[in-house]
Amino acid sequence: MNDLRIPIALFFGITGMILLTVTGNHAPLTDAPVNLHVGVSMVLFGGVMAWLARRRS
């Protein structure tokens, strides 16, 4: 496993999915669903890393 993008993609994908499933939590100073926004961005980043790893091989 020389390509580090695969474990990075797995980590961000799994962590993002966990954050997407946790609902009802809001930041203390705002009503924005922080877990939703961060979870979506982490899943997208994991997807980009997986795409880059697959494109290389």
N, C-alpha and C positions, 0 to 999 in steps of 0.2 A: 504494500500500500504506500507507494511513493507520492501519490497525489493527495495533498492535504485538503483539497476542496470537497472530497466526499464526506469525511467526518464533520467538516464545518457545515455542510449542507444538512446532514442528519441532525446535528445539534440545534441549529437554528430552526429547522423545520419542526422538530419535536417540541422545543421550547415555545415556539410560536403557537403551535396547536394547543398546548396546555394553557397558554394565556388566552386563547380564543374561547376555550371552554369555561373559564372562570368569568362569570358575569356578575353584575351588580356592584362591582367595586368602582369607586370614583376617586379621583385625586382630591385631596382635602380642600384645596382652594378653588376648585372648578367642578362643574358638573360633567366634564368631558369623560367618556369611557376610555381611560388611558390604556387598559389592558387590551381593548379591541384594536386601537390604533397601533400599539407596539406589536401585538400579535400578528396583525396583517403585514406589517413591515418586515417582521422576522421571517414569516413564511415566504414572502416574496424574495427576500435576500437568500434564504435557503434554496428556493427554486432557481435563482440565478446561478448560485454556486453549483448546484447539481447540473444545470444546463452547461455551464462552462466545463465541468469535469467530464461530462458525456461528450461534449464537442471535441475535446482534446483526444479522447481515445478512439 
